[in-house]
Amino acid sequence: MVNDLITYRETNGRASKEELEKLGRKISETCLWIGEDIFTVLKSALEDANFHREREALIETWEHQMRRIRND
């Protein structure tokens, strides 16, 4: 899945919006469109890129939304 993006970046530098969207669709498919699994991938990517504050903010938002859904 990631090999297409790696090959693209090796030859052209930064990935285009279209390539990143294609990667997003592959991630969704690999995760079987399960939101929690997709969110796990997102958290890992943010941590790897040292976006720790942003990761924590998204986790708080996610957990808040999950509590709201469970209480509805």
Helices and strands as residue ranges (DSSP letters): H 2-12, H 17-30, H 35-48, H 52-71
